Amino acid sequence: MYKRQPLRYLDDAVLKAASVFPVDRRRQDVRASTLMEPAVLEYVLDEWENY
């Protein structure tokens, strides 16, 4: 059986902070991304237009 090793940098505080997102990254309704229809790529390219 695999013996779980202690983590050096990931602790409860870091894990909790990783689930907090800024207001401009709030939850959005998005469609599923697939290889044939890469919705994620479209979202990224749309966001880069704002820069």
Legacy VTK file of the C-alpha trace (Angstrom):
# vtk DataFile Version 3.0
C-alpha trace
ASCII
DATASET POLYDATA
POINTS 51 float
0.000 0.000 0.000
1.179 3.521 -0.750
2.422 5.411 2.299
1.292 9.035 2.223
4.172 11.452 2.693
3.783 14.730 4.598
3.556 17.801 2.399
6.157 20.525 2.823
4.253 23.535 1.532
0.584 22.588 1.418
-1.119 22.955 4.750
-4.699 23.697 5.813
-4.259 27.473 5.498
-2.838 27.264 1.971
-5.518 24.816 0.871
-8.260 27.066 2.247
-6.765 30.155 0.549
-6.646 28.279 -2.774
-10.440 28.087 -2.803
-10.946 31.865 -2.460
-11.227 33.808 -5.698
-11.340 37.586 -6.295
-14.632 39.261 -7.220
-13.681 39.562 -10.893
-13.357 35.764 -11.025
-16.798 34.922 -9.700
-18.641 31.762 -10.724
-20.027 31.887 -14.254
-22.331 29.665 -16.237
-20.125 28.087 -18.879
-20.614 25.324 -21.371
-18.588 22.134 -21.264
-15.285 22.146 -23.116
-14.414 19.233 -25.389
-11.668 18.478 -27.886
-14.070 19.145 -30.745
-15.484 22.326 -29.168
-12.811 23.892 -26.926
-14.961 26.335 -24.978
-12.137 27.021 -22.510
-9.940 28.287 -25.335
-12.690 30.594 -26.530
-13.146 32.010 -23.027
-9.401 32.653 -22.692
-9.154 34.344 -26.076
-12.184 36.517 -25.273
-10.572 37.624 -22.004
-7.306 38.559 -23.746
-9.237 41.007 -25.931
-9.678 43.188 -22.816
-5.923 43.712 -22.392
LINES 1 52
51 0 1 2 3 4 5 6 7 8 9 10 11 12 13 14 15 16 17 18 19 20 21 22 23 24 25 26 27 28 29 30 31 32 33 34 35 36 37 38 39 40 41 42 43 44 45 46 47 48 49 50
